[in-house]
Amino acid sequence: MHFPKIPIRWEGILIALTMLCIITTTSGQVTPQTDFNQPLNASLLREDFQAFRKILAENHPDMYRYRSRRSLNRLLDSCEAAINAPMTLIGFGNLVRFAVSALECGHTSGSLPGEIMERYAASVPMFPLKVWFSGDNAFVLCSRNENVPAGAEILSIDGVSLAQIHRRLLQYLPSDGKIQTKKNATLNNDAFLFLYNFIYGPKTSYNIQLVTPEGQQRGITLEPARFENTGCPAYKTGNNTRPLDIAYPGQSKALLTIRTFSKQRIMSAGQDFPAFLETTFGALRQKQIKNLIIDLRGNGGGDDVYGALLYAYLTGEPFRYFSALRSLSKPVMTADDHPGLAVQQPAGLHFQGNVYVLTDGRTFSTAADFCAIAKSNARAVFIGEETGGGYEGNNSGGSVRVGLPHSGLQVAVPTIRYSNAVKPAREPGRGILPEYRVVPSISDILGERDPQLQKALELTAGK
């Protein structure tokens, strides 16, 4: 199966809440504000917010996919009206983040310039604990304070419950539709430390209430810490970091791990996606494998055609992958514009056994598109958490990336509306919901256990 080269979609949410998520402007000269504490003139910031809205209006393929025109425009109007006095760069960044979150598009972002984030991380003390969210509950992933053991649940900070804090922070994070798992995944990747500071402000101390793993409730006062002093071990299952991997964890079972669909990342690791699939599925047939587990956790997406190619190895029938694509410049696209709109053909070595797919909130973009097709066609059983990407499709494609003229805030806006070729959604605006919802507990994380994979192995036992 061969597809012509097409633009690669951005992987995951581009939000510069950590030094790992930096967007650099590629269009126009910008004179950004470099002092995050210096108030900026309100009229200049209104011009920036108007420029932000203009970028959306001129490029975003469907601003009103999840919210009505009236509702979203009213919210954007209220954000603009709130710029009635000088604001710091942090305050203006919060306002833009709030507006982006309201758009409910996981591929749209508004973030502080990278150099600002680096200097902020190096100079501004923040909450000293690495926090791990599971739903509204927050746990200590690691701590340098012996009175705050790893695994403790944080109940409140300065008298405000963690559930209330969590709900407020979610209003500043982008995601497709109503999906929360992607936002939690962002918070768990150090974003909580930055976003909590941005929204609640830096503090000289933190009074927290917690419950230890042994069930003891206690209150404690913590001093803030620099970002570099809040790190934790990398809790990951397995040590293999190759993007593509195949293993055989038991008789008649195979575990196919695809960490990305990005052609560039796969090639940089010395691998070739089409060749890998051809070899792998040839081996599955030779070994007479009956149960295939596909691990897409942490897969932020990549090349559209790779998702379609993977599904071609799971079916013996021709299939549709995308039902429609459109942009503001081209309202109707055809297979000449994107090969994913053509009827797809099954691979000769397609797998005919049972398929199980592992997902989490970082399963996004192309990875979520693949899951949507497999879910709609009842070709796989899903285990884990709701995907971070939408079942019905998303707004992505080549992004327009601009630095706002006065604040230097970085904005990225997708240009293509993708509709997956799926049956009507039972819950519009959601991701792919697993048949078996398995969320790792904090003890699983600390003990480096993998209950999602374990559930898949249990389901394949005796098959």
VENWOFEN-V627778 format. One record per helix or strand of 2 or more residues. SS is the DSSP state (h for helix, s for strand). FROM is the first residue (numbers start at 1). LEN is the number of residues. If there is no record, write none. Layout:
# VENWOFEN-V627778
ss = [SS,SS]
from = [FROM,FROM]
len = [LEN,LEN]
This chain:
# VENWOFEN-V627778
ss = [h,h,h,s,h,s,s,s,s,h,h,s,s,h,s,s,h,h,s,h,s,h,s,h,s,s,s,s,s,s,h,h]
from = [42,69,89,109,114,130,137,153,160,162,181,206,217,227,244,253,263,273,291,304,322,339,354,366,381,393,400,410,416,436,442,451]
len = [18,13,15,3,10,5,6,5,2,9,20,6,6,3,7,6,6,14,5,9,5,3,6,11,4,4,4,4,5,2,5,10]
